[in-house]
Amino acid sequence: MLDNVSTHKTPDVQAWLAKHPRFTFHFTPTSASWMNQVETWFGILTRQAIRRGSFENVRVLTAAIERFTREWNAGATPFTWVKTADEILARAVRKTQADSGARH
């Protein structure tokens, strides 16, 4: 499953997929809210637990990620939406309309 970014649809990627029919890409809708939340969480993980870290091996890195996840989950609260569903949908429609007329 991938986001709907154009790099996942290049001729090179399409050629690779043609040679590997076992794999199928499934794209999320543009501005898919749940995928954006997943990306947000991984950004937080990266900034707070991984970036600028020094890990002597994969086991130590995995332990740091697991420790961060435990601590995060102990005090976790839901992400708060700052826009209404109507605002999100209106932007998605505008973006789709703008993208459909784009020249590459």
N, C-alpha and C positions, 0 to 999 in steps of 0.2 A: 504494500500500500504506500503510495507516494502522494505528495502534494501536487498541485496542478502546475508546477513551474515548467517553463519551456525546456529547460535543460534535460528533462526526462523524456523529451519527445524528439530529440535530434535524429538526423539520419543515422549517425553511428549507433545510437541506442536502438533504433528500430532495426538496424541490421543485426545487432547482437541478439535481440529478441527473436528475430527470424531464424537464427541459428540455434536458439535454445527454446524450442516450443514448450518445454516443461514449465517455463516461467511466464506469468501473465501479470502485467501491471494493472493495478486498480487505483484510479485517481480519486482523491477527495475533491469535492466541489471547491471552486475558488473561494477563498476566505472562509473555509470550513472552520467553524468555531471550536470544535473539540480538538482538531489537530493543532490549532493555534495555541490552545491551552497546554497540550503536550509539549510543544516547542518551548513555550514559556517556562514550564517546569524544568526541562532539560537545560535551558539557559541559566536558570537559578542554580541548578546542580553544578554546572560548569564553572560559573563565577565563584560560588561559595565553597566548593569542595575539590575541584580539579585544577583549574587554571592556576598557574604559578606554583603548583605542587611539585614535589620531587618524590617519585615512587620507584623504589628499587626493583620492583617486579610487578607482574599482573596481580598476584595475590594481595600485595599491599594496596594497589589501586582499588581492587575489588572491595577490600575491607574498608577503605575510606568512603567509597560510594555507599556501601551498606550502612556504615555508621551515620552518614549524612541522612540517608533515607529513614533510618530509625528515628533520629532526632527530629527530622521534618514531620514525620507521621505523628510523633508524640504531641506536637502542638499545631497540627495542620488545621486549617480552616478553608472553606471553599474559596476559590477565586471569586472576586466580585465583578460582576458585569458593570461597566461604566456607561454603556449605551443600551438603549432599548432595542428590542428585536426589530422594530420598524426601522430604526436608524441603521442597524447592521444590514438588513435586507435591502434598504434603499441604496446603500453604498455598493453592495454586491451587484445590484442591477445596473447601477451607473458604470461600474468597472467592467462588467460583461459587455455592455453596449459600447464602451470606449475601446475595449480589446477587439471586438468584432470588426471594427473599422480600421484597425491598425495595419500599417504596411510594414513588412519586415524585409 
